[in-house]
């Protein structure tokens, strides 16, 4: 384990202490778990993005037909 010093504004520090106490854990453990959870989220997002980008591009099936205009897709005339 590595000790780290963090600086929090007063309002955040109070909230964190109360939240940690309500969940029967130390402030250090609370911050560590929050950071570990965020690290996991970012790793999962990165894995998903790499998997998506590794897929080959797909041709759209509109051979010989025109694509709809923005107006047709979004019915912008109704919004004006």
VENGICOR-V735251 format. One record per residue. PSI is psi in whole degrees, -180 to 180 (none if undefined). BURIAL is 1 if it has 24 or more other ideal C-beta (glycine too) atoms within 12 Angstrom, else 0. Layout:
BEGIN
PSI;BURIAL / PSI;BURIAL
END
This chain:
BEGIN
146;0 / 131;0 / 138;0 / 140;0 / 131;0 / 156;0 / 128;0 / 150;0 / 161;0 / -44;0 / -44;0 / -41;0 / -42;0 / -47;0 / -46;0 / -43;1 / -45;0 / -46;0 / -45;0 / -44;0 / -41;0 / -27;0 / 17;0 / 49;0 / 162;0 / 160;0 / -37;1 / -46;0 / -40;0 / -51;1 / -43;1 / -44;0 / -39;0 / -43;0 / -39;0 / -40;0 / -44;0 / -40;0 / -42;0 / -41;0 / -45;0 / -39;0 / -41;0 / -42;0 / -45;0 / -42;0 / -44;0 / -41;0 / -43;0 / -40;0 / -42;0 / -46;0 / -20;0 / -17;0 / 144;0 / 154;0 / 152;0 / 129;0 / 140;0 / 142;0 / 59;0 / 30;0 / 121;0 / -8;0 / 148;0 / 154;0 / 151;0 / 151;0 / 167;0 / -40;0 / -44;0 / -40;0 / -38;0 / 1;0 / 50;0 / -28;0 / -35;0 / -29;0 / -14;0 / none;0
END
